[in-house]
Amino acid sequence: MRFHREEYLELMTFGAAPRPMFVELFGPLVGLEEEWRAQGATEDELNLTAFDWDYVPIVDFGGHPLPRVHAPVTLEDTPERRVQRDFLGRTLLLLKQTAAHALPMNFPVRNMDDWRCVKPFFEFTPDRINWAEVAAAKKAREEGALIRAYMPGAFDMPRDLMGEENACLAYYEQPELMADIMATLTGTTRRVLEPIMAELPIDQLSVHEDFAGKSGPLVGPNQIREHFQPYYRAIWEPLAERGARIFQLDTDGNINAVLPALLDCGVTCIYPMEPGAGMDMVAVRQAYGHRLAMLGGIDKYVLRQDKAAIRRELEYKLQPLMREGGCVFGLDHEIPNGTPLENYRYYVDLGREILGLPPRDPSRQGWARMGM
C-alpha cells in the first residue's frame, strides 16, 4: 500500500494512522537473488514487487549541503572489483562478489592544516540550491510525497574525512578541529535550508551516522552533547518551527547507552534497530514510550531459521504495544544470504496476518526501498 505523506506523518508521530506499516527497508544482500532464482523465485519475487510492501514516496528537498570536493571517478572496474575516487578524493575498493559497499583505502584529513585545504569545498555557495528540484518537490508534496531534508552527519562526516580511529581520537586530541568541522557543517546546512524552507514545507530531517557496533557506540554521551547537540538543534529547531515532524537518525549497532543524549538533541526517530547488535525495539518502546519512533527492528537472521522461530520473532516484535504507532515494521537490514525463499514468503504472510493486513494479492504489486 502506498501511504500518503499525511498518513505516514500521523503514524510516525503517534497520531491517527490508518493502519500499521509493514515494509522492506533495504532489499536483498548481494548474492541472494541467485539463491532465490535457483529455488524457483518469480521475477516479481526477485524484484520484491510480488510482496506488496507498504511505502511512502520520498522526495528530497532540492538542497545539497554535502561537500563538493571531487567528481567521482571510476579508476578500475572488473567482474571482481571496482576502484573509485569518491567526492572526498578517497580511493574506494568494492569487492563485488562479497560486499555491498565500497571501503575507503585512504583519508584526506589528519589535522587542522589538512582540513583547511578541503574546508572551502564544505562552505556555502548559491549553486547548492537547485530551484528546479525545489519546484518538483513542491509538486510531489501536493501529490502525497514525503519531503525530506538531510544534513551531513556529526560523526559520519569526520569519520569520512579522517577514518574512525582518528575521528574518535580527535575529540580528545584535536577538539578545535572537530569544533571547526561542526561549525562549518552548521553554517552551510542552515544557509542551504533557510531559503528553501521559506518556499517548501519540509516533513522530515534525516541524518546518517553509523557510529556504533555490537559492543556499543564509538562516541559517548559527552561527545554527543558537546558536538552533536548544538549542530543538530541548530538545523532541526528552525525546521520544526515551520512544521517538520520527524528528525530521523540512521545508525547501525548498539546505541542503548546514548539514546537519552540523542533524544536531547531533538531526534524523534531511529532506524534500523539491529537485534544482532543488542537493540530490542520492544525494550526501547517500554523505556522511552512515545518519545521515540522506530523503523526496522525485526531480526533478519531469524529468516535463516525455522518457521517457529520466525513466528516467535514476529509475535514479540509486532505485539499490541508496538502497534500503537511510531513504528514501521521491517527487517533490520538487507535480507541476508542463506534466507530460504519459502521462509521469506512465510515471514511476509505471517507478518501481514498478525498486523491485520489483507493477504497478498498478485494484482497488488509495488515496492519502494524504505531505507531513508
C-alpha positions as CSV (number, residue, x, y, z in Angstrom):
1,M,0.0,0.0,0.0
2,R,1.2,3.5,-0.8
3,F,0.9,5.8,2.2
4,H,0.1,9.4,1.7
5,R,2.6,11.8,3.5
6,E,-0.1,12.8,6.0
7,E,-0.8,9.2,6.8
8,Y,2.9,8.5,7.3
9,L,3.4,11.5,9.5
10,E,0.5,10.6,11.6
11,L,1.9,7.1,12.1
12,M,5.4,8.3,13.0
13,T,4.1,10.9,15.5
14,F,1.7,8.5,17.2
15,G,-1.4,10.1,15.6
16,A,-4.4,8.7,13.9
17,A,-2.7,6.4,11.3
18,P,-4.9,4.3,9.1
19,R,-3.1,1.0,10.0
20,P,0.3,-0.5,10.8
21,M,3.0,-0.2,8.1
22,F,5.0,-3.4,7.0
23,V,8.0,-2.7,4.8
24,E,11.2,-3.9,3.3
25,L,13.8,-1.3,4.3
26,F,16.8,-2.3,2.2
27,G,16.2,-5.3,-0.1
28,P,18.4,-8.3,-0.7
29,L,22.1,-8.7,0.1
30,V,24.5,-9.4,-2.8
31,G,24.1,-13.0,-4.0
32,L,20.6,-13.6,-2.6
33,E,18.9,-13.1,-5.9
34,E,20.9,-16.0,-7.4
35,E,19.9,-18.3,-4.4
36,W,16.3,-17.4,-4.8
37,R,16.3,-17.9,-8.6
38,A,17.6,-21.4,-8.0
39,Q,14.7,-22.0,-5.6
40,G,12.1,-21.1,-8.2
41,A,11.5,-17.4,-7.4
42,T,9.4,-15.5,-9.9
43,E,10.8,-12.3,-11.4
44,D,8.3,-10.3,-9.3
45,E,9.6,-12.0,-6.2
46,L,13.2,-11.3,-7.2
47,N,12.5,-7.6,-7.5
48,L,10.2,-7.7,-4.4
49,T,7.1,-6.3,-6.2
50,A,5.2,-9.6,-5.5
51,F,5.2,-8.9,-1.8
52,D,3.1,-5.8,-1.9
53,W,5.2,-3.9,0.7
54,D,4.0,-0.7,2.2
55,Y,5.8,2.5,1.3
56,V,5.6,6.3,1.2
57,P,7.0,8.1,-1.8
58,I,10.0,10.2,-0.6
59,V,11.4,13.3,-2.4
60,D,14.5,15.3,-1.4
61,F,14.2,19.0,-0.8
62,G,16.3,20.4,-3.6
63,G,19.3,21.4,-1.4
64,H,22.8,19.9,-1.4
65,P,24.6,20.5,1.9
66,L,27.1,17.7,1.4
67,P,30.7,18.7,0.4
68,R,31.7,19.1,-3.2
69,V,35.4,18.3,-3.5
70,H,35.9,16.0,-6.5
71,A,33.7,14.5,-9.2
72,P,33.6,10.7,-8.6
73,V,35.7,8.8,-11.0
74,T,36.0,5.0,-11.7
75,L,39.7,4.0,-11.7
76,E,39.2,0.3,-12.3
77,D,36.2,-1.9,-12.9
78,T,36.4,-5.7,-13.3
79,P,34.0,-8.5,-12.6
80,E,35.7,-9.0,-9.2
81,R,36.3,-5.4,-8.0
82,R,35.7,-1.8,-8.6
83,V,38.1,1.0,-7.5
84,Q,36.8,4.6,-7.5
85,R,37.8,8.0,-6.4
86,D,34.8,9.5,-4.4
87,F,33.6,13.0,-3.8
88,L,36.1,13.5,-1.0
89,G,39.0,12.3,-3.0
90,R,39.3,9.0,-1.2
91,T,40.1,5.7,-3.0
92,L,37.3,3.2,-2.5
93,L,37.5,-0.5,-3.1
94,L,34.4,-2.7,-3.7
95,L,34.8,-6.4,-3.8
96,K,31.7,-7.2,-5.9
97,Q,31.3,-10.9,-5.0
98,T,31.2,-10.4,-1.2
99,A,30.3,-6.8,-0.4
100,A,27.5,-4.3,-1.0
101,H,29.5,-1.3,0.0
102,A,32.9,0.0,-1.0
103,L,35.5,0.7,1.7
104,P,37.9,3.7,1.8
105,M,41.6,3.0,1.4
106,N,42.8,6.5,2.5
107,F,41.5,9.7,4.0
108,P,42.2,13.4,3.2
109,V,42.3,14.9,6.7
110,R,44.8,14.2,9.6
111,N,45.0,17.7,11.2
112,M,43.8,21.3,11.0
113,D,46.1,22.1,8.1
114,D,44.6,19.3,6.0
115,W,41.1,20.4,7.0
116,R,41.8,24.0,5.9
117,C,42.7,22.6,2.4
118,V,39.3,21.0,1.9
119,K,37.2,23.3,4.0
120,P,36.3,25.6,1.1
121,F,34.5,22.7,-0.6
122,F,32.3,22.4,2.5
123,E,31.2,26.1,2.6
124,F,28.1,27.5,1.1
125,T,27.7,28.5,-2.5
126,P,24.4,29.5,-4.1
127,D,24.5,26.6,-6.6
128,R,23.9,24.2,-3.6
129,I,20.2,25.1,-4.1
130,N,18.6,23.7,-7.2
131,W,15.3,25.6,-7.5
132,A,14.0,23.3,-10.2
133,E,14.3,20.4,-7.8
134,V,12.6,22.5,-5.1
135,A,9.7,23.2,-7.5
136,A,9.5,19.5,-8.4
137,A,9.4,18.6,-4.7
138,K,6.6,21.1,-4.1
139,K,4.6,19.4,-6.8
140,A,5.3,15.9,-5.5
141,R,4.2,17.1,-2.0
142,E,0.9,18.1,-3.4
143,E,0.6,14.5,-4.8
144,G,1.3,13.0,-1.4
145,A,5.1,12.6,-1.3
146,L,7.0,13.0,1.9
147,I,9.5,15.9,1.7
148,R,12.9,15.0,3.2
149,A,15.8,17.3,4.0
150,Y,19.1,15.9,5.0
151,M,22.2,17.1,6.8
152,P,25.8,15.7,7.0
153,G,26.4,13.5,10.0
154,A,28.1,14.9,13.1
155,F,30.3,11.8,13.3
156,D,29.7,10.4,9.8
157,M,31.5,13.4,8.1
158,P,34.6,13.5,10.4
159,R,34.8,9.7,10.1
160,D,34.7,10.0,6.3
161,L,37.4,12.7,6.4
162,M,39.7,11.0,8.9
163,G,38.7,7.4,9.4
164,E,37.1,6.0,12.5
165,E,40.2,5.8,14.8
166,N,41.4,9.3,14.0
167,A,38.0,10.8,14.3
168,C,37.5,9.3,17.7
169,L,40.9,10.5,18.9
170,A,40.3,13.9,17.6
171,Y,37.6,14.6,20.2
172,Y,40.4,14.4,22.8
173,E,43.5,15.4,20.8
174,Q,42.2,17.9,18.3
175,P,39.0,19.4,19.8
176,E,39.5,22.6,17.8
177,L,39.4,20.7,14.6
178,M,36.2,18.9,15.5
179,A,34.6,22.2,16.6
180,D,35.5,23.9,13.3
181,I,34.1,21.0,11.2
182,M,30.9,21.2,13.2
183,A,30.7,25.0,12.8
184,T,31.2,24.7,9.0
185,L,28.6,22.0,8.6
186,T,26.2,24.0,10.7
187,G,26.7,27.2,8.7
188,T,26.4,25.6,5.3
189,T,23.4,23.4,6.1
190,R,21.5,26.3,7.6
191,R,22.2,28.5,4.6
192,V,21.0,25.8,2.2
193,L,17.9,25.2,4.2
194,E,16.7,28.7,5.1
195,P,15.7,29.9,1.6
196,I,14.2,26.6,0.7
197,M,12.0,26.1,3.8
198,A,10.6,29.6,3.1
199,E,9.2,28.1,-0.1
200,L,8.7,24.4,0.6
201,P,7.3,22.8,3.7
202,I,9.7,20.0,4.9
203,D,8.3,16.9,6.6
204,Q,11.4,15.1,7.7
205,L,15.1,15.9,8.5
206,S,17.4,12.9,8.1
207,V,21.0,12.3,9.2
208,H,23.2,9.3,8.6
209,E,25.7,8.5,11.3
210,D,26.5,4.7,11.6
211,F,28.6,5.4,14.7
212,A,28.1,2.1,16.6
213,G,28.9,-1.6,16.6
214,K,27.9,-4.6,18.6
215,S,30.0,-3.5,21.6
216,G,28.4,0.0,21.7
217,P,28.8,3.5,20.2
218,L,32.1,5.0,19.1
219,V,31.1,8.2,20.8
220,G,29.7,8.7,24.3
221,P,27.0,11.0,25.8
222,N,29.6,13.7,26.5
223,Q,30.7,13.9,22.9
224,I,27.1,13.8,21.7
225,R,26.1,16.7,24.0
226,E,29.2,18.8,23.2
227,H,29.5,18.2,19.4
228,F,26.3,16.7,18.1
229,Q,23.7,18.6,20.1
230,P,24.4,22.3,19.1
231,Y,24.7,21.2,15.4
232,Y,21.6,19.0,15.4
233,R,19.4,21.6,17.2
234,A,20.6,24.5,15.0
235,I,19.3,22.6,12.0
236,W,16.3,20.8,13.5
237,E,14.7,23.6,15.5
238,P,14.0,26.0,12.6
239,L,12.5,23.2,10.6
240,A,10.3,22.1,13.5
241,E,9.1,25.6,14.0
242,R,8.0,25.6,10.3
243,G,6.1,22.2,10.7
244,A,8.7,19.4,10.2
245,R,7.6,16.5,12.3
246,I,10.3,13.8,12.0
247,F,14.0,14.0,12.8
248,Q,15.3,10.6,11.8
249,L,18.8,9.2,12.6
250,D,20.2,6.2,10.7
251,T,22.8,4.2,12.6
252,D,23.6,0.5,12.9
253,G,24.9,-1.0,16.1
254,N,24.1,-0.8,19.8
255,I,23.2,2.7,20.8
256,N,21.3,2.0,24.0
257,A,23.9,3.9,26.1
258,V,23.4,7.1,24.1
259,L,19.7,7.1,23.4
260,P,19.0,9.7,26.1
261,A,21.6,12.0,24.7
262,L,20.2,11.6,21.2
263,L,16.7,12.5,22.4
264,D,18.2,15.6,24.0
265,C,19.5,16.5,20.5
266,G,15.9,16.5,19.2
267,V,16.0,13.2,17.4
268,T,12.5,11.7,17.1
269,C,13.1,8.5,15.1
270,I,15.9,5.9,14.7
271,Y,16.5,3.0,12.4
272,P,17.2,0.2,11.7
273,M,17.4,-1.0,15.4
274,E,19.6,-4.1,14.9
275,P,18.7,-7.0,17.2
276,G,22.0,-8.7,16.4
277,A,23.8,-5.7,17.9
278,G,21.6,-5.8,21.1
279,M,18.8,-3.4,20.1
280,D,15.4,-4.6,21.2
281,M,12.7,-2.3,19.9
282,V,10.2,-3.6,22.4
283,A,12.5,-2.8,25.3
284,V,13.2,0.6,23.8
285,R,9.5,1.4,23.5
286,Q,9.0,0.3,27.1
287,A,11.8,2.6,28.2
288,Y,11.0,5.7,26.1
289,G,7.4,5.4,25.2
290,H,6.2,7.9,22.6
291,R,9.3,9.9,22.7
292,L,11.0,7.8,20.0
293,A,9.7,6.3,16.8
294,M,11.5,3.4,15.0
295,L,11.8,1.7,11.7
296,G,13.0,-1.9,11.3
297,G,13.8,-3.9,14.4
298,I,12.9,-7.4,13.1
299,D,15.9,-9.8,13.3
300,K,16.9,-10.5,9.7
301,Y,18.8,-13.6,10.8
302,V,15.7,-15.3,12.1
303,L,14.7,-15.8,8.5
304,R,17.5,-18.4,8.2
305,Q,15.9,-20.5,11.0
306,D,12.7,-22.4,11.0
307,K,9.1,-21.1,10.8
308,A,8.6,-21.5,14.6
309,A,11.5,-19.1,15.2
310,I,10.0,-16.6,12.6
311,R,6.7,-16.8,14.4
312,R,8.2,-16.1,17.8
313,E,10.1,-13.1,16.5
314,L,7.0,-11.6,14.8
315,E,4.7,-12.3,17.7
316,Y,7.1,-10.5,20.0
317,K,8.0,-7.5,17.8
318,L,4.5,-7.0,16.4
319,Q,2.8,-7.2,19.7
320,P,0.0,-4.7,20.6
321,L,2.4,-2.3,22.4
322,M,4.3,-1.8,19.2
323,R,1.1,-1.2,17.1
324,E,0.2,2.0,19.0
325,G,2.0,4.0,16.3
326,G,5.5,5.3,15.9
327,C,6.8,2.1,14.3
328,V,7.4,0.9,10.8
329,F,7.9,-2.8,10.9
330,G,10.6,-4.4,8.8
331,L,13.9,-6.3,8.8
332,D,16.8,-4.5,10.5
333,H,18.9,-4.5,7.3
334,E,19.4,-6.3,4.0
335,I,17.8,-9.7,3.6
336,P,20.8,-12.0,4.3
337,N,22.2,-14.6,2.1
338,G,21.1,-18.1,3.1
339,T,17.5,-17.0,3.6
340,P,15.2,-19.6,2.0
341,L,12.6,-18.2,-0.3
342,E,9.9,-20.2,1.4
343,N,10.9,-18.7,4.8
344,Y,10.7,-15.2,3.3
345,R,7.2,-15.9,1.9
346,Y,6.1,-17.2,5.3
347,Y,7.6,-14.1,7.0
348,V,5.7,-11.8,4.8
349,D,2.4,-13.6,5.0
350,L,2.5,-14.2,8.8
351,G,3.5,-10.6,9.4
352,R,0.5,-9.4,7.4
353,E,-1.7,-11.7,9.3
354,I,-0.5,-10.6,12.8
355,L,-0.9,-6.9,11.8
356,G,-4.4,-7.5,10.4
357,L,-3.4,-6.6,6.8
358,P,-5.1,-8.2,3.9
359,P,-3.4,-11.3,2.4
360,R,-1.0,-10.7,-0.5
361,D,-2.8,-10.4,-3.8
362,P,-0.9,-10.9,-7.1
363,S,-2.9,-7.9,-8.6
364,R,-1.4,-5.6,-6.0
365,Q,2.3,-5.1,-6.7
366,G,4.7,-2.5,-5.6
367,W,7.8,-1.9,-3.6
368,A,9.9,1.1,-2.7
369,R,13.1,0.9,-0.7
370,M,12.2,2.4,2.7
371,G,15.7,2.9,4.0
372,M,15.8,6.6,4.4
